[in-house]
Amino acid sequence: MKMVKSLLLGSAAGLVAVAGAQAADLPVKAKPVEYVKVCSIYGAGFFYIPGTDTCIKLGGRVELDLEWDEPRAHADPSYGTNALGRLSMDARTATDWGTLRTFVQIDIRRRTGAWYGSGTSARQGFGVIYGGGVNPNGGFPSYGGVNSYSATYGVQLESSVNIPQAFIQWGGLTAGRFQSFFDFYADNDNFHGMGDSDVTTEGVAYTYTFGNGFSATLAVEDGIERRNVVAGVGTVAAGNIFPSVFAGPAFNNYAITFPQIINPIGASALAFPGAFSAFDNGQRQNTPDIVGALRVDQGWGSAQLSAAWHHVSTQGSFINSTVLGAANSGAGTVAGGFGGLDENGWAVQGGVKINLPMIAPGDDLWLEGAYARGGSTFTNAGYPGQGSGGAFNYGASTLEGYDGVVNANGKLKLTNSWSVMADYLHYWTPTIRQAFFGSYWKESFGHSIHNEAGFALGAACPNCIGTTTLSTGANFNPFSPFYMDGAQWQLGSNITWSPVKNLDIGVEVIYVRNADERRHFDANRGYPFLASDDSQWLGRLKIGRAF
C-alpha cells in the first residue's frame, strides 16, 4: 500500500514538474489592447493618437452645386455643376508654450460649365488640372478650366486638387497656407462671391493676445495670391502697345486685326513695318505683402481694423524687329521700351459683426468697408480670379481688374478702388436660416489713362461712332471701351434648410450689375453699340454634408 502511494505521489510530482517546464517555454502573454481614447480638451470629435499625447480630429465635407447663370451670349453655358470632396485633419498637442496645432484641408473637385463664372470658383482654378480634354493653356492651371472637346466650342470640364489651408499654429505663431489676416467677412454667409476680400495665401504671422478679446496680428503674406496684371497705354515709342503712326502698312495691319490687337492683355501692336512691341503684363514676385490687423472678439460680436502694404512691380517691355523671313531672333531692335517699374500699393479695411440674439438665436449683422490703391483683390476678391485683367468684365461692360496701368510717358499709375458690403443672417426656425447681402465696388484708373486709351481706340477704329479728328490729324474716340472707370454692385439672398445636424440644403439668387462711368463703343459686339451698364442673374442650389 505504501508502495502504491509512493508511486502516485511520484507521478504527480513528475507531472507538475513537466507542466512547469512547458509553461516556462510558452510566450509572454500580450498586453491589453490600447483602445482609442476620447480627447475632450479641444471639443467634440477629438481623440488621442494611440501611444501619444496628441489629439486629432478627422473631418470633411461632400457637396454638390448646381449653377444657373443668365447667358450673356449665345455660346455662354447657362448651366454647370460642382462636386466637392473635402478632407481635413486637425492635430493638437499641449505644450509649455501653448497648444501646438497642425491643420490640413484638401479639396478635390469636378466642375463643369457655368460654375466657372460664379463666385470664388474663379480662384479655384489654381488647382492641378488632370484627366482628358484640351487645355488651351498648355497644361498650366487656369481659372478658365479645360475645354473637354475643343477651344472652339468652349465646353468647360475640369478636375482639380486644391489645398485651401495647411498651417501650423504654436502660441501666437501661424505658418503655412491660411486665410489672409487682412480679411474679415470673407464671404461668410453667401455662396457666390461678393465685393469683399476673401483670399487664402501662404505666409507667416504672429498674433499677440492682450486679453478681454483684444488681439493684434502682424503677417508676411505671399502677394502673388492677390496680384492682377498691369496694363499699358500710349505709343510704342514710349514702350507701350499702341502705334505711334497712323498711316502706312503698320497701321493697316493694326486696323485689320482690331479688336484683338488692341487688347492690353492679349497682344502687341505693330508700330513699324515688321516690328512689334512686347509688353509683359505680369508682375514680378519680388516682395511679399505686409499685413497688420487689430481685432476684438466679445459677447456682443467682433470688430477688426486691417491694413496692408502691397508692392506693384512690372516686368517691363521691349521692342524687336521681326521682319518676315528674318531669323527667329529678329532682325534688330526698334527704339522704345522700358524696364521694370515699381510703385507701393496699400489697402485698409474696417469691419464689424454684431450678434443679434434678441431677434433670434444665431442672428448677426456684418458691415465692412475697404479702400485700396494698386490691389483690387483687397476690395473685391469674390467674383474675379487673381491674375486676370478682365475678371470683372462680362457682356458690354468693361471693368478691368488691373492693379495699375503704364501711361504714355512710361510711368506706372496705380488703380484706386473701394468697396462696402453688408450681410444679415436670420434664423426663421432653428433649422431654417436666410442671409440677405449686398456689396458695392468702384474702381478708378484716372482721367489721363482714359484719355490715352480713347486716343488709341480712335486710331484703330477711325469710323467708330463718336470718333473725332484732332487738329494734329490724329483720331480720338471718347467712347473707348478700355479703362472706363466704373462700379459693380451685387444684391442677393439665400435660404438654407438643415433638417439634421451638418446637412445643408440651400438655394441662392444674386443679381450683379456693372455700371461703366462713361458710355462707350462696344467693339466686341462687332457693330456700333453704346453701352453704359450690364447685368446678370445668378442662381445656385447647394447640398452639402459636413462630418
BELUR-V822635 format. One record per backbone hydrogen bond with DSSP energy under -1.0 kcal/mol. CO is the residue of the C=O (numbers start at 1). NH is the residue of the N-H. If there is no record, write none. Layout:
co: {CO	CO}
nh: {NH	NH}
//
This chain:
co: {1	2	3	4	5	6	7	8	9	10	11	12	13	14	15	16	17	18	19	20	33	37	46	47	49	54	55	56	57	59	60	61	62	63	64	65	66	67	68	73	78	79	80	81	82	83	84	85	86	87	88	89	90	91	92	93	95	99	100	101	102	103	104	106	107	108	109	110	111	112	113	114	115	118	119	120	122	123	124	134	135	137	142	146	147	150	155	156	158	160	161	162	165	166	167	168	169	170	172	173	174	175	176	177	178	180	194	194	196	199	201	202	203	204	205	206	208	211	213	214	214	215	216	217	218	219	220	221	222	223	223	229	231	234	235	236	242	248	249	250	251	252	253	255	257	259	260	263	272	274	276	278	281	282	284	289	290	291	292	293	294	295	296	298	300	301	302	303	304	305	306	307	308	309	310	312	313	316	318	319	320	321	323	327	332	338	341	343	345	346	347	348	349	350	351	352	353	354	356	356	360	363	364	365	366	367	368	369	370	371	372	373	375	376	376	385	389	390	394	403	404	405	406	407	411	413	415	416	417	418	419	420	421	422	423	424	425	426	431	432	432	433	434	435	436	437	438	439	440	441	442	443	444	446	447	448	449	450	451	452	453	454	454	455	456	457	461	464	468	470	474	476	477	479	485	486	487	488	489	490	491	492	493	494	495	496	497	500	502	504	505	506	507	508	509	510	511	512	513	514	515	520	521	523	529	531	532	534	536	537	538	539	540	541	542	543	544	545}
nh: {5	6	7	8	9	10	11	12	13	14	15	16	17	18	19	20	21	22	23	24	35	48	39	56	52	49	92	47	90	88	547	86	545	84	543	82	541	80	539	76	69	114	67	112	65	110	63	108	61	106	59	104	57	102	55	100	98	171	93	169	91	167	89	87	162	85	160	83	158	115	116	117	118	121	122	124	125	126	127	147	138	140	145	157	134	154	148	113	111	109	128	107	105	177	103	175	101	173	207	170	205	168	203	166	201	183	196	382	381	180	178	222	176	220	174	218	216	214	297	210	211	295	208	293	206	291	204	289	225	226	227	403	406	242	240	239	236	252	253	254	255	256	257	258	261	262	263	267	275	322	320	318	230	315	286	221	309	219	307	217	305	215	303	301	355	298	353	296	351	294	349	292	347	290	345	343	284	280	278	334	276	331	326	330	321	317	314	312	310	373	308	371	306	369	304	367	302	365	359	360	363	356	425	354	423	352	421	350	419	348	417	346	378	379	380	388	401	393	397	415	231	413	233	410	407	405	374	444	372	442	370	440	368	438	366	436	364	434	498	428	429	496	426	494	424	492	422	490	420	488	418	486	416	450	451	452	453	454	455	456	457	458	477	459	460	461	464	467	476	473	470	468	480	521	517	443	515	441	513	439	511	437	509	435	507	433	505	503	546	544	497	542	495	540	493	538	491	536	489	534	487	531	523	526	522	520	516	514	512	70	510	68	508	66	506	64	504	62}
//
